[in-house]
Amino acid sequence: MNYDEVPPRSAPVVELRTRDADRTRETILRAAMAEFAGHGFGGARMEKVAERSKVDKKLIYYYFEGKDELFLAVLEQTYADIRAAERDLHLEASDPLEAIRRLVAFTWRHYLAHPEFLALLNAENMLRAGHLKRSGRIRQMNSPLIEVLASVLRRGERSGALRPGIDAMQLYISIAGLAYFYLSNHHTLATIFGRDLMTPKAHEERLDHMCDVILAYVAAPAAAATRVRAASTRSRPDDTLRRQR
């Protein structure tokens, strides 16, 4: 038999095994996300991750070595998820003020849709970012967003729509903070102020407030004055009715 004429069979098998391994790894990560988000790093159990994922615990250790490595992989995946979704906004192609408004709205809605992201951040902050400090990927994942936002700010400054000298990183932290604090503390805030902060109406009011705050900060004086006049007109319909009477 001429073995030189036998078509190779190893490549498809390797490809299939790679796809299976990727699916298994993804299943473990998603199960671990829920476990760490629900119980924190200290309370999470590898046995529970195995139960949630329906993957043998030995296989979890094969892929991730241990609990610390699995938690770091989960954190990296949550950041990869939000960064990928932000890229789909195509902020670089939008009008500067509209791009920032879209980023504010996206951040708010992503946090609402993914409470596990906030829970995981809380858990890692309690650990003083001990896992993220060991990551070789985390800065590479986050830098492109700041670069895109900086580009938007430069375009807006050149066009006269945005005021000069805005730090892209500080702006992003402010956007994230306006959403993060509200959602992370809504139980205590609701108790203190006697209001349900998690109704759909409350969510929309919060988003409107966030957009007003951020856009008023970034807009050039002339553009900001126009926005204030427009907002004043929209928010005082009763005055028009009184004048008509």
N, C-alpha and C positions, 0 to 999 in steps of 0.2 A: 504493500500500500504506500502510495506517495503522499506523505503527510504534508508536503508543501502545498498540495492542492486542497487540503481540508480547510473550509472557511473558518475563520476564528469564531469562537463561541463565548470567549471569556468577557468581551466588552459588554454585550447586552446583560449578562448575568451581573457584572459589577455595577452597571447602571441601575438595574432593578434593585440590587441590594442597597445601593446608595439612596435611592428614593425611599425605600422602606426605612432605612436608618433615619433619614430626614423627617419622615412622618412620625416615627417613634419619638424622636427628640422633641418635635413640636408638640406632640401629645403630652409628654412629660412636662414641658415648659408651661403649657396652659394650665395643667392641673396644679403645678407648683405655684403659679401665680395666684390662683384662688386660695390655696392653703396658706401661703405667706401673707396675703392681703387680709385673710380672715383672722389669723392668729399671731401675726408678727413673726420676726425671725426666731425669737426664743420659744414661742408656743407652737410653731409649725413642726410637724413630725414627718419624717421620710416615709413611714408606714402609711400615713394618710395620703401622701402624694401617690404612692403605689396604688392605693385603693381608688383614688380619683381617676388616675390615668389607666388603670387596669394593666399596668406594666409591672413585671416582677421587680422587686426592690433591688436585686443584684444587678439588673440591667440599668437601673437608674444610676447606681454607683459606677457602672461601666462607662456611661456617657458623661457623668458629671463629677465623679470621684468622691464628692461629699456634699454636705449641706451648705457649706460656705460657697463652694463653686456653683451649686445649683441656684442659690439666691443671687449671686452675681449675674449668672446667665439670665435669670428672670428680670433683674433690673435693666440689663442691657437690652433685652427684648422689648420691654415696655417703652424705653426711650426710642428704640428703632421703630416701633409702631407709630408713635406720635410724630417723629421726624419724617417718616414716609408719607403720612397723611398731610403734613404741612407742605411737603414738596408738591403735592397735587393741587395746592392752592394757586401755584404759579404767580406768586406775589410780584416777581420781577416784571411781569407783563401787565400789571394793573396800575391805574392811577395811584400815586403815592398815598393820598388820604384814604382811598378805597381799599388799597392793599392793607393798610394798618387796621382799618375797620374790620376787614375780613379776618385778619389774624386774631383780633380780639374776640370776634364771634366764634371762630373755630376753637380757640383755646377754651373758652367757656363751655362750649357744647361737647368738646372732647372730654373735659374733666367731668361733666355731668354723665356722659355715656360710659365713662371708665373710672368708677370710684376706686377700683383696685389700684389704679395708678397713684392716686393720692395716698392710699393706705400703704403702699410699698415705699413711697417717698417718706412718709412719716416714720416707718419702721427703720429705714436706712439713716434718717437724720438722728434718730435715737442712738444709733450706733456710730455717730459722727462720721458718716460716709466711709466707714472702714472698708467696705467691699468695693465701692466705686473707685476708691483711691488705688486699688490694685488693677483696675480695668485698663487694658491697652486700647480700648475702642471708644470709650465714652466721649472723650474730647473730639475725636474725629467725627463722631455722629452729630455733635451739637454745634461745632464750628460753622458748617455750611449755612445753618439757619441764621446765625448772627451775621454772616457775610451777606446773605440775601437781604436781610433787614437793613444792614448798613447801606447797601446799594439803593434800596428804596428811599432811605433818608437822604442820600446824596442827590438822587433825582428830584425829590421834592424840594430840597434846598435850592437847587439850580433853577427850578421852575417858579420859585417863589411861593409854593403851596405850603411848605413846611419851614419852621424856624430853624436857624442854623445851630450847629453845635450839639445835637442830640446824640447821646451815646447809645448805640444799638443794644448792647448788653443790658444796660440799665433800663432801657425801655421795655425789653422783653421781660425782665424780672418784675417790673411794675405790672405789666399785663398779666403775667402768671400769678403774681401775688394778689391782685384784685379778685381773681377767681378762686385761688387756692384757699385764702383765709376764710372767705365766705363759706365755702363748701366743707372745709375741714372743721369749722367751728359752728356749723348751723344749729347743732343741738343746744349749745350754751347760749348762742345769740338769740335763738327763738325763745328760750326761757327768760332771758334778761329783758327782752323787749316785748314779749307777749305777742309775737306774730309768727305765723307759719311761713318760714322762708323757703319751703321746698314745693310750693304749689307751682303749676305752670305759669300762672300770672306773676308770681314772685320771681320766677326765673327770668321772664322777659323783662321785668322791671330792672332786675340786676344787670342784665346784658345792656339795656339802654343806658343805665348809669355808667357802666364801664366804658362804653363807647364814647359817651359825652366827656368823661374825665380824660381819657387817653387822647381823643381827637382835639380837645381844647388845649391840651398840653403841647401836642406836636404841631398844630396848625400855626402858620405865620399870622401875625396880628391882624392883617386885613381879612384873611380867610377865617380866622377865629371869630371876628366881629360879625361876619356874614352868617356863620353857623349859629351864633347866639341870637341874632335877630330872627333867623328862621325858626329856631327852637322856641323862642318866645311867642311867635305867632301861632305855632302849632299847639302850644300848651295852654293858650288862653282863649279858647273859642267862646267862652261865656261873655268876654268883653265885647266881642263883635255883636253878639245878640243883644246886649244891653244898649249898645249904641244905636242899633236898629230900632229899638223900642222908643 
